[in-house]
Amino acid sequence: MSAFLKSRWAKIFLFLLSLLPALLLAWGAYNGDLGANPVERITHRTGTWALRFLLFTLTITPARRLLHLLDLIRFRRMLGLFAFFYGFLHLMTWMWLDKFFDPTEMWNDVVKRRFITAGMLAFSLMVPLAITSTKGWIRRLGRRWQQLHRLIYFSAAIAVIHYYWLVKSDIREPLFYGAVLTALLLLRLYKSRQAPAVRPAVQQHSPVSIPPGS
């Protein structure tokens, strides 16, 4: 397992697997197989996958510690960028296929419908994370980079609230994602209390040890 995680094939496999939901949606749209309301189906699927990839990204750190697979860290940046990718598709579906880029309609929705307000905020928090996901930005920001990328927790929490406010009756799925996020936050809190007050200098300054989505 460790040897595979270190290989470039592992990243290629994960990239193709992460792209699969978007390809299936595109195929369904091409074949007219998205049900009676294809726009709603696309909006729901892209939003759900954006939230899932946020949680996948946050799972990497506890998973590598619990499973003793340190090379899992190589995939955190990709997962974080796919969260942004599906979030962008989710937003574009609403702006283009639902509102036809009508600024008045979009503004009214953002102001009057709280679940859309929350969704816009969750996506807005992802934008600086995607922009600063490169090694160059990691070097330029230094320790501030890690502080900035803690916004992913706020983005994920607001995305869960967005989903919860969106559904009208069956709230089991947003509650499940909320429970997963809560568990990840509690794990991070526990580990932060167990961590030493001063970290080794190499860990603080190495861009390899602090990839996006921390």
N, C-alpha and C positions, 0 to 999 in steps of 0.2 A: 504493500500500500504506500509506504513512504517513498519508494523509488518512483512509483507512478505519479505521486503528487509533485515530485520534483521535475518531472518531464514536461516538455512543451505540449505534449499530446493531452495532458490533463487540462490545460487551459483551453485548448481547442475544443475538447469535449464539453467543457463547462460552457464555453461561449455558444456552441451550437445548441446545447440543451436549454440555455437561458433564452435563446432566440426563438425556440420552438413555439411558445404560446403566441407570439406575434405572427409567425408563419402560418399557424393553424387559423388564426383570425383572418389573415389575408386570403387563405385558401377558401375559408367559409364564405367570405364576402364575394369572392370570384364566382363561386358556385351557387350563390344565393341561398346559403344554408345556415343563416344566422337567425332564423325564426321570423315571427311577424314584425318585430321591432329591432332591426339590425343595429341601429344607432345605440339603442339602450344596451344591447348585448355587448357591443364593442366598448362602450363606456364602462360598463360593469367589469368586464374582463380585464381591461387595461388598468383600471384603478385597483382591482384586487391584486393583480400581479405586481404593481408598484409597491403596495403594502407588504406583500410577501417577500419581495426582494429587500426591502428595508429590514425586515426581520431576519432574513437569511444573512444579511451583512452583519447584523448585531450578534448573530449566533456564532460567528467565526471565532471570536476570542475565547468564549467559554468552551467551545467545542475542542479547540486545539489544546487547551489545558486539561480538560477532562479525558480526552482520548489520547493525549500525548502525541499528537500529530502537529508539530510546530509548523510544518510546511503548508498547512491550511491557510496561513496568513497571506500566501501568494494570491489568493482568490478573492480577498475582501474588496479590493479596489474594483474588480470587474463586477462583482455583485452589487456594489454601491452604484456604479454607473448604469447598470441595468435597472435599478430602482428608479433612477432619474429618467431613463429612456422610456419606461412604461408610464411613469408619471407624466412625461411630456406627451406621449400618445393619448393618455387620458384627457389631458387639458386640451389638446388639439381637436379631439373628437367633440368635446363640448363646444369649443369656440367655432369650429368649422361646420360640422355636420348637424349640430343642434341649434346654434345661434347664428350661423352664416356670417361670422365676424361682424355682427351688428354691435357697435360699442354701447349703444343705449340699452339694448337687451341684456348684454353681458353685465354692465354696471348695475342694472336693476336686480339681476340675480345675485350678484355678489353682496349687495347691500341688504336685500330683503330675505334671502334664503340662507340661514345660518350654516347649513351643511356645505354650501358652496363657498361661503366665507372661510370656513375651516379648511376646505380643500385647497383654496388658493394660498392660504398661509402655509400649509404643509409643503406645497410645491415650491413656494418662494424660499423656504428654508433649505430646500435641496439645491437650489441654483448655485450659491457660493460653494457648496460642497463639491459639486460637479466641476466647477471652474477651477478649483484649487486641488484637484485630484492628481495632478502631475508631480513628478519628482522635483521639478523646478520650483513649484510653489511650496513644496515641503521644505526645501532648502531655504527659500526666501523668508518664509514665515517662522521657521524654527519651532520653538515650543508653543507659539501662538497657534500654529497649525492644528495641533492636537486639541487645543481649547475650542477652536472654531468648529472642528468636526464633531464635537459633542452635540452640535445642533441636530445631528441625526436622531437623537433620542426625542427631542422636541418634535421634529418632523413626523416621526413614527407615532408618537402619542396623539398629535393633532390629526393624523391620518386615520387613526382608530376612531377618534371622536367624529370625524367627517363621515366615516362609514356607519357609525352607530346612529347619527342623526339622519342619515340618508334612508335607511331601511324603515319601513312603516310597521311591520309586524314581527317578522322572524329575526330576532337580534342575536341568535346563537353564534353566527359566524363572526360578527364584530366583537362579541364578548370573548370568543376563543382567541382572536388575535390580541385583544387587550390583555388576556391572561398570559399569553406567551411573552408579550412585551413587559408585563409586570415582573415575570420570572427573570427575564434578562436584566432588568434594572436592579432587581434584588441581588442577583449574582454579581453585578458590577459593584454595587455598594458593599457587598461582603468582601470582594477581592480588594477594593480600595482601602478598606479598614485593615486588611491583612498585609497590605504592601508596606515595605519599609518607607520611612519618611524621606530618605534621600536615595534616588535611583543611581545606578552606575552611569558615568558620563557617556559611555558608548551607547547605552540604550536611549539616552535623552537626545542625542544628536544624529543618530543614524537614520537616514530616510527609509532604509529598508525595514527597520523595526517598527515604523509607525505608518503603515499604509492607510489609505482613506477608509473612513467609516468607523474609526475608533470611538 
